Amino acid sequence: MHPFGNRWLRGSTATLWTSLALLALSGGGSQAHAQEDEGVRLGITYRPGYVPALAITDIVTEAPFAAVASAIDSVIARDLDYSDRFEILPVPDSLRAGSAVNYGLWNQLGAVWLLEGTLTVSDQQAILRVGLHDVVYGSLKEVQAFTLPPVASPDFRMAVHRVSDAVVEWATGEPGMAASRIAFSRRAMDGTWDIYVVDSDGRGVQRATRRNALVFSPAFSPDGGHIAFQYQSNSGDESGIYDLELETGRASAVTSGSLMHLTPAFTPDGSRILFARSASGGTEIFEVDRSGGSPRALTSTAVGDALGPAIAPDGRRFAFTGSAVGAPQIYVQEDAGARPRLISRFVRGADSYATSPDWNPRDDRIVYQSRVQGQFQIVVVNADGSEMRLLTSEGRNEDPSWAPDGRHIVFSSDRGGYHGLWVLDTVTGRARNLLRNSEDQLPDWSNVLGSDP
Amino acid sequence: MRPTARWTAMAGLVLFGLMACSSNPEPEVEPATDEAPPAADPGPDPAELAEAAARSLCEQAETAARRGDYDGARRLYNQAMSEYAGTECARSASSEIDRIDAIETLEDRIHFGFDRAELTDEAVATLNRKADVLRRHPDVRMTIEGHCDERGSIEYNFALGMRRAQAAKNYLSGLGIGEDRFRAVSFGKERPLDPGHNERAWSQNRRDEFVIENLGSI
């Protein structure tokens, strides 16, 4: 039976669908501030480039679904704004879609792209048909019909985000990141920590673990369905790396014991987990099959620590935080036992303290945090140590994680006077607040989430 | 022991003995009559009063010790010894003070430089004193907790805290104290001692805490 059943669009049920859809799209009423936040532009390290203007006309639909269509519209408009690849043009009320597109008129308004959509709700399903017009060339660039899941489904908002990502890909040839989530650690009043998850637009915060212990360093599996995390009991007696299945909430120990376990990361194929574990001199990085078994040491730092592995898309190289020479620095290593290469030491004005690397999912760039004039800032550098660039300058900025589009990062920051999670576009320098909670730390951005398997 | 002190102590013992005898067996109880003349009040027994007052001091001392107010506990025990010599409390006070000294020595924190896990000279001296106690009490077991100040990153501080705990553990093992008597754990920067955001607070928070898991013969 189709998930919509036969009740789709039947009298009051249709009204119910409408109100549920609005509720789903508003993210259950929480985090309603996200849209109000003005982006903050960082001037020092960014050269604003050309950003094409995109106009979005109201989605055409039958009267009972106008509110839903309008809500979908605003989600897509926000996603495309957050993609930082377009300037979203305000559309005059007089210009409605539905009839033939007047390219000349849109061109006069300054639009480069025009997005229009139709929402059709039948007995069986809801279909959102979206077309992207290239105003300059005066032609329809792409058109596609998206089937939306039941409104009560947790995937409903994600399905709308996938439409936004498709538009980004049509216009730019590059992947979007709207259909993704961010996991993070949140501290409770009693000083314990647990893992939470939030959509890429700051809506739909959900608690993922309820251990009331020292639960840190969430790391998404490549398919986004699981999260690996570090667990330490409040007494410190037990420590381990756990694998949480998000749908069921079940978590199982991949490796655990009395030794301290830290900073898990899935390999890109999802088969193994790299993590740090205390050894005689400090921590070393190990890898273990996702199903468990004996961990195998990858580093032999002997003096100081090796932790925080960040694996390259090739699955072979990894960056990590190492303190073999004293202060922590970022190293890149190929394969087990190979000699690590220092990549972080040349920041001018930095008092030599660099940790928490994350490897770009699409290229060879690494972000990490570095102490600059006594304050943590985010730095990006090529995996060979070249082209180092400061990405932040305001406040204390920590624990960056790349978005699946390979250009945005999420990190924790107290910029603007309050602590929270922030998203920064590394191309334009535009920053937006994701969550305004002083107790949120260690964000990890998932890959783009596919539709339900 | 000075002669007077010894005499006082002995007198105390005699008094204590008499008290014990007089209270057991139960004295005969006269049948109650309406016209019974009021019994002569013997007044409070001074020895009994001294015992009660000393006992109260000992109880306060124990409470103070449990709170970690070792100076307060020592002061109360010393007061019991000087003011109520010969009481049960006063007689145990000296060994209680030794016990508190041992516990305080074992619990003494050690501190570290920023982003450092090397033991300072002061830390080494503190650990040497711990080793003396640990040798005298071979069944004592401890958890060593490494802690950091708030300035470092969260994950790295867990590793750094562990190195701080292990530094103390390794040093004590090197002095011949069995390694299996210590457990090293790290709480990173999650449990600061001083919530301040200044060098004074930070230097307090970069520390090893020593938690006695098994007091053993202490």
HADDOCK unambig.tbl for C-alpha pairs under 7 A between the chains (distance, minus, plus):
assign (segid A and resid 236 and name CA) (segid B and resid 185 and name CA) 5.75 0.50 0.50
assign (segid A and resid 282 and name CA) (segid B and resid 159 and name CA) 6.85 0.50 0.50
assign (segid A and resid 282 and name CA) (segid B and resid 163 and name CA) 5.80 0.50 0.50
assign (segid A and resid 283 and name CA) (segid B and resid 159 and name CA) 6.33 0.50 0.50
assign (segid A and resid 305 and name CA) (segid B and resid 159 and name CA) 6.64 0.50 0.50
assign (segid A and resid 327 and name CA) (segid B and resid 115 and name CA) 6.87 0.50 0.50
